[in-house]
Amino acid sequence: MAGGWARDGAVNEQIDASIEDELKRMQARRRPEGESLAECAECGEDIPERRRQAIPGVKLCIDCQNERDARPVMRGGINRRGSKDSQLK
């Protein structure tokens, strides 16, 4: 069902494009590289051997990683939905 001047399927195409963009962004996230550190790069605490084996290239202890993950990430995006007012003109 099309709304306004949009062609049939335009809304679904926009949703699919948004999902595809988010998947690409998530896949592009950097993974730890290189050799794991024995001590946390931020606080200096020992990183447990099991964590170093589970995540090759890990640089942070669990507490520092949790703290980093909890920080809000500001990222811009494209609002493909448009405003309701622009569709009513």
C-alpha positions as CSV (number, residue, x, y, z in Angstrom):
1,M,0.0,0.0,0.0
2,A,1.4,3.3,-1.0
3,G,0.9,6.5,0.8
4,G,1.0,10.0,-0.7
5,W,3.5,10.1,-3.6
6,A,5.4,7.0,-2.5
7,R,5.3,4.0,-4.8
8,D,4.1,0.6,-3.7
9,G,6.7,-1.1,-1.5
10,A,8.6,2.1,-0.7
11,V,8.1,1.8,3.0
12,N,9.4,-1.8,3.1
13,E,12.4,-0.8,1.0
14,Q,13.2,1.9,3.5
15,I,12.9,-0.5,6.4
16,D,15.1,-3.1,4.6
17,A,17.7,-0.4,3.8
18,S,17.8,0.7,7.5
19,I,18.2,-2.9,8.7
20,E,21.0,-3.5,6.1
21,D,22.8,-0.3,7.2
22,E,22.7,-1.3,10.8
23,L,24.0,-4.8,10.0
24,K,26.9,-3.4,8.0
25,R,27.7,-1.0,10.9
26,M,27.7,-3.9,13.4
27,Q,29.8,-6.1,11.2
28,A,32.3,-3.3,10.8
29,R,32.9,-3.0,14.5
30,R,36.5,-3.5,15.3
31,R,37.4,-6.7,17.1
32,P,40.4,-7.0,19.4
33,E,43.6,-7.7,17.4
34,G,47.0,-9.0,18.2
35,E,48.1,-10.6,21.4
36,S,46.1,-10.3,24.6
37,L,47.5,-8.2,27.4
38,A,48.2,-9.8,30.8
39,E,47.2,-6.5,32.5
40,C,44.3,-4.2,31.7
41,A,45.3,-1.2,29.5
42,E,43.1,1.2,31.6
43,C,43.4,0.2,35.2
44,G,46.4,-2.2,35.3
45,E,44.6,-5.1,37.0
46,D,45.4,-8.6,35.8
47,I,43.2,-10.0,33.0
48,P,42.2,-13.6,33.9
49,E,43.8,-16.3,31.7
50,R,40.4,-17.7,30.7
51,R,39.3,-14.2,29.4
52,R,42.5,-13.9,27.4
53,Q,41.9,-17.3,25.8
54,A,38.2,-16.6,25.1
55,I,38.8,-13.2,23.5
56,P,42.1,-13.2,21.6
57,G,43.5,-9.7,21.6
58,V,41.6,-8.5,24.7
59,K,43.1,-5.3,26.2
60,L,40.6,-4.6,29.0
61,C,39.5,-6.3,32.2
62,I,35.8,-7.2,32.6
63,D,35.1,-4.1,34.8
64,C,36.7,-1.6,32.4
65,Q,35.0,-3.3,29.4
66,N,31.6,-3.1,31.1
67,E,32.2,0.6,32.0
68,R,33.2,1.3,28.4
69,D,30.2,-0.6,27.0
70,A,27.8,1.4,29.3
71,R,29.0,4.8,27.9
72,P,26.4,6.3,25.5
73,V,27.5,6.2,21.9
74,M,26.4,9.2,19.8
75,R,26.1,8.3,16.2
76,G,24.3,10.1,13.4
77,G,21.9,8.3,11.2
78,I,19.5,8.9,8.4
79,N,15.8,9.2,9.2
80,R,14.3,7.5,6.1
81,R,10.8,7.7,7.4
82,G,10.4,11.4,6.9
83,S,8.1,13.6,8.8
84,K,4.3,13.1,8.7
85,D,3.8,16.7,7.7
86,S,5.9,16.4,4.6
87,Q,3.8,13.5,3.4
88,L,0.5,15.4,3.9
89,K,1.5,18.4,1.6
